[in-house]
Amino acid sequence: MTKSVHSLVKYLFEDLDLHRIEIRVAVNNLKSIAIPTRLGFEQEGIKPDGQWLYDHYEDLITFSY
């Protein structure tokens, strides 16, 4: 997954000339948190109750590059 996200990030910056990319991840999803962390994304903050999952709300961490 890290390789795929890295390829996507490269495409977004180099081919589409984007200025900024955000990834939002549930605070309890440690495997998903590891991906933007490995790729050098910066953690910006936590959005309380950022998504509804099954039967409850979950906080989301926002990473940016």
C-alpha positions as a printed Julia matrix, in Angstrom:
65×3 Matrix{Float64}:
   0.0    0.0     0.0
   2.86   2.38    0.79
   4.28   1.93   -2.73
   0.87   2.64   -4.26
   0.34   5.79   -2.22
   3.88   6.93   -3.03
   3.19   6.49   -6.76
  -0.08   8.38   -6.44
   1.57  11.24   -4.53
   4.32  11.47   -7.15
   1.71  11.59   -9.94
  -0.36  14.25   -8.16
   2.61  16.54   -7.61
   4.55  15.97  -10.83
   1.84  15.42  -13.43
  -1.13  17.31  -11.99
   1.02  19.99  -10.36
  -0.93  19.95   -7.1
   0.33  22.12   -4.28
  -0.93  20.11   -1.31
  -2.22  16.63   -0.48
  -4.18  15.55    2.6
  -4.73  12.06    3.95
  -7.24  11.47    6.74
  -6.99   8.36    8.88
  -8.98   7.02   11.83
  -7.02   7.47   15.07
  -7.3    3.78   15.93
  -6.13   2.51   12.54
  -2.43   2.05   13.26
  -1.61   0.37    9.93
  -3.15   3.23    7.98
  -1.4    5.83   10.15
   1.93   4.2     9.3
   1.55   4.89    5.56
   1.61   8.72    5.53
   4.13   8.65    8.38
   6.54   6.51    6.31
   6.08   8.82    3.33
   7.01  11.94    5.27
   3.57  13.49    5.62
   3.16  15.89    8.54
   0.44  15.32   11.12
  -1.67  18.49   11.3
  -4.31  17.65   13.84
  -7.29  15.56   14.88
 -10.87  16.13   13.77
 -13.24  14.88   16.49
 -16.06  12.67   15.21
 -14.72  13.01   11.68
 -16.44   9.93   10.28
 -19.33   7.62   11.0
 -18.19   3.99   11.05
 -20.79   1.24   11.42
 -22.47   2.38   14.64
 -20.26   5.15   16.06
 -18.23   8.21   15.21
 -14.45   8.08   15.01
 -11.86  10.84   15.26
  -9.67  11.41   12.21
  -6.02  12.43   12.01
  -5.17  14.76    9.13
  -1.78  14.37    7.47
  -0.51  16.74    4.77
   2.38  16.97    2.33
